[in-house]
Amino acid sequence: MNRRALALGALAACGALTLTACGSDDNGGTGASAGSSSAAATSAIDCGGAKGQVQASGSSAQKNAIDAWVKVYGQACKDVQINYNPTGSGAGITAFLQGQTAFAGSDSPLKPEEIEQSRKVCSGGRAIDLPMVGGPIAVGYNVPGVDSLVLDPPTLAKIFDGKITHWNDEAIEKLNPDAKLPDLKIQAFHRSDESGTTDNFTKYLIATAKADWPYSGGKAWQAEGGQSAQGSSGLAQQVKQTAGAISYFELSYASDGIKTVDLKTAAATPAKATVENATKAIAAAKVTGTGKDLALELDYAPQEDGAYPLTLVTYEIVCDKGNKPATLPAVKSFLSYIASEDGQKQLADAAYAPIPEEIAAKVRATVADLS
């Protein structure tokens, strides 16, 4: 499993991140290969004469990807400062719709009412979804003595709905006959903030275990019980320090020894949460957005062997027309870079899945036409 995650300590140290000065210095997990590829990528970045600061916020799931991109982009475009605050998808969209940021990151596409509201801040245009980051939502767990764990959707749903309360439950034992499961209370953690990761996690449960997950989904957690934490990093920290814990977060946060669940699918072998397996699943996604909007519909029941079904796509949300003139050159330059072949190559080193090239090409064309 690729776990070369970027360091999580930057969140606590930096708060609202000024990434060129703070967050991008803490990504030692990218390794030497990332450094060499970064140097090569820098020379190909077109700054387009961009200057100034760009304020953005939203998805915490893509925070580590943004860190990696800003580190490389900042070396080429020294007159631009990208300030990304990983407040969560819901807060990011709200800030964008209030005109506080140049773009937002969200792990779920815009709702129709949000698109309509965006016409107030996008003079003569509307907000659009640009898929930029892919990856598996890892289900991390902390069960002493259990190094490998398989769960299926119904069992996962019952765990997070409080219907299965101990790790030696019969349903878990049946899926893991060779594991020595302890009589340990399950500590299920969910996001306290509105989160696109929560939205994607619950969409998966609705699609694959509707009988055991009687909720409508959305960015806010709906099931009763369990415990909560702020952001993906908060959930990962709780899993790491709490015996019996289980939670969900983007794979890049499953670092420092956090073990992840293999998901039982229709295939003979349970699917592991890896970048490669997520890419297999995302390749089956369909573009459902209209006009320049590139919102995707994910397939939560992929047929390919090894395809990891619990995936998300993070979108950068921006106006198709009516962007602020002061930040438009920098926004176009930065988004053009992260959608480029070189930008997408940075993702694997940060435990993310690149967007399929067919979709990435459409993103690049759309970014070039922003006004």
C-alpha positions as CSV (number, residue, x, y, z in Angstrom):
1,M,0.0,0.0,0.0
2,N,1.3,3.5,-0.8
3,R,1.4,5.4,2.4
4,R,3.9,8.0,1.6
5,A,1.6,10.6,3.2
6,L,2.5,14.2,3.7
7,A,3.1,15.2,7.4
8,L,-0.1,16.1,9.3
9,G,1.5,18.3,11.9
10,A,1.2,21.3,9.6
11,L,-2.5,21.6,10.4
12,A,-2.0,22.1,14.1
13,A,1.0,24.3,13.6
14,C,-0.4,26.5,10.9
15,G,-4.2,26.8,11.5
16,A,-5.4,28.7,8.4
17,L,-2.5,27.7,6.2
18,T,-0.3,30.1,4.3
19,L,1.0,27.2,2.3
20,T,4.0,28.6,0.6
21,A,5.4,29.6,4.0
22,C,4.2,26.9,6.3
23,G,2.3,23.8,5.2
24,S,4.6,22.9,2.3
25,D,7.6,22.7,4.5
26,D,6.2,19.7,6.4
27,N,5.7,17.2,3.6
28,G,8.8,15.0,4.2
29,G,6.8,11.9,3.3
30,T,7.0,12.7,-0.4
31,G,10.6,11.4,-0.5
32,A,13.5,11.9,-2.9
33,S,11.5,10.8,-6.0
34,A,9.0,13.6,-5.4
35,G,11.8,16.1,-5.1
36,S,13.4,15.2,-8.4
37,S,10.0,15.2,-10.2
38,S,9.2,18.6,-8.6
39,A,12.3,20.1,-10.1
40,A,11.4,18.9,-13.5
41,A,7.9,20.1,-13.2
42,T,8.8,23.6,-12.1
43,S,10.4,24.6,-15.4
44,A,7.1,23.7,-17.3
45,I,4.8,25.9,-15.1
46,D,3.4,29.0,-16.9
47,C,2.9,31.8,-14.3
48,G,1.2,34.0,-16.9
49,G,2.5,37.1,-15.2
50,A,0.4,36.3,-12.1
51,K,1.0,38.1,-8.8
52,G,-0.5,38.5,-5.4
53,Q,-2.3,36.3,-2.9
54,V,-5.1,33.8,-3.6
55,Q,-7.4,32.9,-0.8
56,A,-9.1,29.5,-1.0
57,S,-10.6,27.0,1.5
58,G,-12.6,23.8,1.7
59,S,-11.9,20.1,1.6
60,S,-9.4,18.9,4.2
61,A,-9.1,15.6,2.2
62,Q,-7.1,17.4,-0.5
63,K,-4.9,19.4,2.0
64,N,-1.9,17.1,1.5
65,A,-2.3,17.3,-2.3
66,I,-2.5,21.1,-2.1
67,D,0.6,21.2,0.0
68,A,2.6,19.2,-2.6
69,W,1.3,21.3,-5.5
70,V,2.0,24.6,-3.7
71,K,5.6,23.6,-2.9
72,V,6.3,23.1,-6.6
73,Y,4.2,25.9,-7.9
74,G,5.8,28.4,-5.5
75,Q,9.3,27.6,-6.7
76,A,8.2,28.7,-10.2
77,C,5.8,31.5,-9.5
78,K,7.4,33.4,-6.7
79,D,5.1,36.4,-7.0
80,V,2.0,34.3,-6.2
81,Q,1.0,33.1,-2.7
82,I,-1.7,30.4,-2.5
83,N,-3.4,30.4,1.0
84,Y,-5.5,27.3,1.4
85,N,-7.5,26.8,4.6
86,P,-8.7,23.2,5.0
87,T,-12.0,24.1,6.7
88,G,-14.0,21.2,5.2
89,S,-16.1,21.1,2.0
90,G,-19.2,22.6,3.5
91,A,-17.4,25.6,5.0
92,G,-15.4,26.0,1.8
93,I,-18.4,26.3,-0.4
94,T,-20.1,28.7,1.9
95,A,-17.0,31.0,1.9
96,F,-16.9,30.9,-1.9
97,L,-20.6,31.7,-2.3
98,Q,-20.1,34.6,0.1
99,G,-17.3,36.0,-2.1
100,Q,-14.6,35.4,0.5
101,T,-12.4,33.2,-1.6
102,A,-11.2,32.8,-5.2
103,F,-11.9,29.1,-5.3
104,A,-13.1,26.3,-3.0
105,G,-12.3,22.7,-2.6
106,S,-15.1,20.2,-2.2
107,D,-15.3,16.4,-2.1
108,S,-18.9,16.6,-3.5
109,P,-20.2,18.5,-6.5
110,L,-22.3,21.6,-6.1
111,K,-26.0,21.2,-5.5
112,P,-28.5,22.9,-7.9
113,E,-29.3,25.6,-5.2
114,E,-25.6,26.3,-4.7
115,I,-25.1,26.8,-8.4
116,E,-28.0,29.2,-8.5
117,Q,-26.7,31.1,-5.5
118,S,-23.3,31.3,-7.2
119,R,-24.7,33.6,-9.9
120,K,-24.5,36.4,-7.2
121,V,-20.7,36.2,-7.0
122,C,-20.0,35.0,-10.5
123,S,-20.9,38.1,-12.5
124,G,-22.5,36.9,-15.7
125,G,-21.6,33.3,-15.0
126,R,-22.0,30.5,-12.5
127,A,-19.8,28.2,-10.3
128,I,-18.5,25.0,-11.9
129,D,-17.0,21.8,-10.6
130,L,-13.5,20.9,-11.8
131,P,-12.4,17.3,-10.7
132,M,-8.8,17.6,-9.7
133,V,-7.9,15.1,-7.0
134,G,-8.9,11.4,-6.7
135,G,-8.3,8.8,-4.1
136,P,-9.6,6.2,-1.8
137,I,-11.4,6.9,1.5
138,A,-9.5,4.7,3.8
139,V,-11.3,3.1,6.8
140,G,-8.7,3.2,9.4
141,Y,-8.8,1.1,12.6
142,N,-6.9,0.5,15.8
143,V,-7.5,-3.0,17.1
144,P,-4.4,-4.4,19.0
145,G,-3.2,-7.6,17.6
146,V,-5.2,-7.4,14.4
147,D,-3.0,-6.5,11.5
148,S,-5.4,-7.3,8.7
149,L,-9.2,-6.7,8.7
150,V,-11.9,-7.3,6.1
151,L,-15.3,-5.7,6.3
152,D,-18.3,-5.7,3.9
153,P,-20.8,-2.8,3.5
154,P,-23.6,-4.1,5.8
155,T,-21.1,-4.8,8.6
156,L,-19.5,-1.4,8.1
157,A,-22.9,0.3,8.1
158,K,-23.9,-1.4,11.4
159,I,-20.6,-0.5,13.0
160,F,-21.0,3.2,12.3
161,D,-24.7,3.1,13.2
162,G,-24.0,1.6,16.6
163,K,-25.6,-1.7,15.8
164,I,-22.3,-3.6,16.2
165,T,-20.5,-2.6,19.3
166,H,-17.6,-5.0,19.9
167,W,-14.8,-6.1,17.7
168,N,-15.5,-9.8,18.4
169,D,-19.0,-9.6,17.0
170,E,-20.1,-12.6,15.1
171,A,-20.4,-10.6,11.8
172,I,-16.8,-9.4,12.0
173,E,-15.5,-12.8,13.0
174,K,-17.3,-14.4,10.0
175,L,-15.4,-12.1,7.6
176,N,-12.1,-12.6,9.5
177,P,-11.9,-16.3,10.5
178,D,-8.1,-16.2,11.0
179,A,-8.0,-13.0,13.1
180,K,-7.9,-13.0,16.9
181,L,-10.5,-10.4,17.5
182,P,-10.6,-9.1,21.1
183,D,-13.7,-8.4,23.2
184,L,-13.0,-4.7,22.8
185,K,-15.6,-1.9,22.5
186,I,-15.8,-0.3,19.1
187,Q,-15.1,3.4,19.1
188,A,-16.5,4.8,15.9
189,F,-15.5,8.4,15.0
190,H,-17.1,10.6,12.4
191,R,-16.6,14.2,11.2
192,S,-18.0,17.0,13.4
193,D,-17.9,19.5,10.5
194,E,-19.7,19.4,7.2
195,S,-17.6,17.2,5.0
196,G,-17.5,16.0,1.5
197,T,-15.6,12.9,2.8
198,T,-18.7,12.2,5.0
199,D,-20.9,12.7,2.0
200,N,-18.9,10.2,-0.1
201,F,-18.6,7.7,2.7
202,T,-22.4,7.7,3.3
203,K,-23.2,7.6,-0.4
204,Y,-21.2,4.4,-0.5
205,L,-23.2,2.9,2.3
206,I,-26.5,4.0,0.8
207,A,-25.5,2.5,-2.6
208,T,-24.2,-0.8,-1.1
209,A,-26.0,-1.3,2.2
210,K,-29.2,0.7,2.1
211,A,-31.1,-1.8,4.4
212,D,-28.5,-1.2,7.1
213,W,-28.0,2.5,6.5
214,P,-31.4,4.3,6.7
215,Y,-30.1,7.8,6.1
216,S,-30.3,10.3,3.3
217,G,-26.7,11.2,3.2
218,G,-25.1,14.6,2.8
219,K,-22.1,16.5,4.2
220,A,-23.4,16.5,7.8
221,W,-23.3,13.3,9.8
222,Q,-26.8,11.9,10.5
223,A,-26.5,8.7,12.4
224,E,-26.8,8.9,16.2
225,G,-24.1,7.8,18.6
226,G,-20.4,7.5,17.9
227,Q,-17.8,10.2,18.6
228,S,-16.8,13.2,16.4
229,A,-13.6,15.0,15.5
230,Q,-12.7,18.0,13.4
231,G,-11.3,17.4,9.9
232,S,-9.6,14.4,8.4
233,S,-6.5,14.9,10.5
234,G,-8.6,15.0,13.7
235,L,-10.2,11.6,12.8
236,A,-6.8,10.1,12.0
237,Q,-5.4,11.3,15.3
238,Q,-8.3,9.7,17.2
239,V,-7.8,6.4,15.5
240,K,-4.1,6.5,16.2
241,Q,-4.5,7.1,19.9
242,T,-7.7,5.2,20.7
243,A,-7.7,1.4,21.1
244,G,-10.8,0.1,19.5
245,A,-11.2,3.1,17.2
246,I,-12.4,3.1,13.6
247,S,-13.0,6.0,11.2
248,Y,-12.8,7.2,7.6
249,F,-10.5,9.6,6.0
250,E,-8.5,10.1,2.8
251,L,-5.7,7.6,2.4
252,S,-3.0,10.2,2.8
253,Y,-4.0,10.6,6.4
254,A,-3.5,6.9,7.1
255,S,0.1,7.4,8.1
256,D,2.2,6.6,11.1
257,G,1.1,3.0,11.3
258,I,-2.6,3.4,11.0
259,K,-4.0,0.1,9.5
260,T,-6.8,0.2,6.9
261,V,-9.7,-2.1,6.2
262,D,-9.9,-4.2,3.0
263,L,-13.4,-4.0,1.6
264,K,-15.3,-7.1,0.4
265,T,-16.8,-6.6,-3.0
266,A,-18.2,-8.9,-5.7
267,A,-14.7,-9.9,-6.6
268,A,-13.0,-12.9,-5.1
269,T,-10.4,-10.9,-3.3
270,P,-11.2,-8.0,-1.0
271,A,-10.1,-4.7,-2.3
272,K,-7.3,-2.8,-0.6
273,A,-7.2,0.9,-0.1
274,T,-4.5,1.9,-2.5
275,V,-4.0,4.7,-5.1
276,E,-3.9,2.1,-7.9
277,N,-7.1,0.4,-6.8
278,A,-8.9,3.8,-6.5
279,T,-7.8,4.8,-10.0
280,K,-9.4,1.6,-11.3
281,A,-12.7,2.6,-9.7
282,I,-12.6,6.3,-10.7
283,A,-12.0,5.3,-14.3
284,A,-15.6,4.0,-14.4
285,A,-17.0,7.4,-13.3
286,K,-19.2,9.3,-15.7
287,V,-19.4,13.1,-16.3
288,T,-22.9,14.3,-15.3
289,G,-22.3,18.0,-15.2
290,T,-23.7,20.3,-17.9
291,G,-22.0,22.9,-19.9
292,K,-18.5,23.6,-18.5
293,D,-19.4,21.8,-15.2
294,L,-17.5,18.5,-15.0
295,A,-19.2,16.9,-12.0
296,L,-18.7,13.1,-11.9
297,E,-21.0,10.2,-10.9
298,L,-18.9,7.6,-9.2
299,D,-19.5,3.8,-9.5
300,Y,-19.6,2.3,-6.0
301,A,-19.9,-1.2,-7.4
302,P,-17.0,-1.4,-9.9
303,Q,-16.6,-4.7,-11.7
304,E,-12.9,-4.8,-12.2
305,D,-11.0,-7.1,-9.8
306,G,-9.1,-5.1,-7.2
307,A,-11.0,-1.8,-7.8
308,Y,-11.5,-0.1,-4.5
309,P,-15.1,1.1,-4.4
310,L,-15.0,3.7,-1.6
311,T,-13.4,6.6,-3.4
312,L,-13.9,10.3,-3.7
313,V,-13.1,13.0,-6.1
314,T,-12.2,16.5,-4.9
315,Y,-13.4,19.4,-7.1
316,E,-12.0,22.9,-7.3
317,I,-15.0,25.2,-7.5
318,V,-14.6,28.4,-9.4
319,C,-16.7,30.8,-11.6
320,D,-16.8,30.0,-15.3
321,K,-17.2,33.7,-15.9
322,G,-17.1,36.7,-13.5
323,N,-14.0,35.8,-11.5
324,K,-12.3,38.6,-9.7
325,P,-9.8,40.3,-12.0
326,A,-7.3,40.7,-9.3
327,T,-6.9,37.0,-8.7
328,L,-8.0,35.5,-12.0
329,P,-4.5,35.3,-13.6
330,A,-3.1,33.5,-10.5
331,V,-6.1,31.2,-10.2
332,K,-5.8,30.2,-13.9
333,S,-2.1,29.7,-13.6
334,F,-2.3,27.5,-10.5
335,L,-5.3,25.4,-11.6
336,S,-3.6,24.9,-15.0
337,Y,-0.6,23.5,-13.3
338,I,-2.4,21.1,-11.0
339,A,-4.5,19.8,-13.9
340,S,-1.4,19.3,-16.0
341,E,0.4,16.1,-16.6
342,D,3.2,17.2,-14.3
343,G,0.8,18.4,-11.6
344,Q,-1.2,15.1,-11.6
345,K,2.1,13.2,-11.3
346,Q,2.6,14.8,-7.9
347,L,-0.5,13.0,-6.6
348,A,0.8,9.5,-6.4
349,D,3.7,10.5,-4.1
350,A,1.1,12.0,-1.7
351,A,-1.1,8.9,-1.7
352,Y,-3.7,10.3,-4.1
353,A,-5.0,9.0,-7.4
354,P,-4.6,11.1,-10.6
355,I,-7.7,12.1,-12.5
356,P,-8.0,10.0,-15.7
357,E,-6.4,11.8,-18.6
358,E,-9.6,12.0,-20.6
359,I,-11.2,14.0,-17.8
360,A,-8.1,16.0,-17.0
361,A,-7.8,17.2,-20.5
362,K,-11.4,18.6,-20.3
363,V,-10.4,20.3,-17.0
364,R,-7.4,22.0,-18.6
365,A,-9.5,23.3,-21.5
366,T,-12.1,24.7,-19.1
367,V,-9.5,26.4,-17.0
368,A,-7.9,28.0,-20.0
369,D,-11.3,29.5,-20.9
370,L,-12.1,31.0,-17.4
371,S,-12.8,34.7,-17.4
